[in-house]
Amino acid sequence: MAGAPWRLIPYKDGMISIDVDGGITIDDVTTYPFPVEISDAVISSNRLIVTWVDYDLRLARMACLPLDSPLTPGCSKGELRKNPASKMVAGAEWCHSINAEPLAMDGDDEIIVFALWEKGIYAIQPDATEVWRIHMINDPETEKLPRANEIIAIHVMKEVHVWTRSGLHIILDRNSGKEIARHRLPVEANIEQVFASKAGFLISSKKGWVWSSDGEVIIIAQKLRGTVQDAIHDGENWRIISWCEDIILGQPGKKKDELGVQLINRDDGWMVIDNQGEITPHMA
């Protein structure tokens, strides 16, 4: 991996590594298809669907990179500045300009769902065919709070689960986008991330609080020393990496020297990849 790790995505029998500069490493080959860092990425039907944003140029793109052939290096940020309108993504199956900041995205082999700031929520097929779109979520109870209605997480499961910064949880039909239910969780109105599993959800705030939930009520609340970097349910409990600390929910944490980036499950157990690219056992 050329740069510091940002995300590892399981793919077939291995991992696709994405670094903080937008480099994508597959089979030990690193390619930079984009002029800036990647803001979100999901795998769908042997394709890597990604978004990126250049805040200086006020540009945003969504692109689909086929994974059955080598990736193609893209333009540099300097080249993009010279001709921003014409620079799409090299080697992409499709690429679209998007007219608002992408907030959250998730998908599976059938559907990709994403949200755009102050625009709405969209569902597309892997070939970019639109399935449905709905207006941005409006919550009268929190409309006076800054960015309270901002979508901070989407999870594509049996239904589509959408979470806002204020702790509103909305469940949508994945085929139509129709709202099935909504639940307001009694948490502080500055949610940063929500992690999903078959066992439920883990909600985290910028102040270090985490809450486990079934989507309707809070089950466990715990204050951590720092914000959550990643979390995953191991079948029994939530494993968490916080600021230089490993945690199992409800138990004391174990301090780490480096900042953890992501939890990964290997044959030798649950591991943490840190910001130096080193892999160490979780809670060791």
Secondary structure, DSSP 8 states (H G I E B T S, - for coil): --S-EEEEEEETTEEEEEETTS-EEETTEEE--SSS-EEEEEEETTEEEEEEEETTTTEEEEEEEESSS-------HHHHHHSTTT---TT-SEEEE-SS-EEEEEE-SS-EEEEETTTEEEEE-TT--EEEEEE----GGGTTSTTTT-EEEEEESSSEEEEETTSEEEEE-TTT--EEEEEE--S-S-EEEEEEETTEEEEEETTSEEEEESSSSEEEEEE-SS--SEEEE-SSSEEEEETTEEEETTS--EE-SS-EEEEEEETTEEEEEETTS-EEETT-
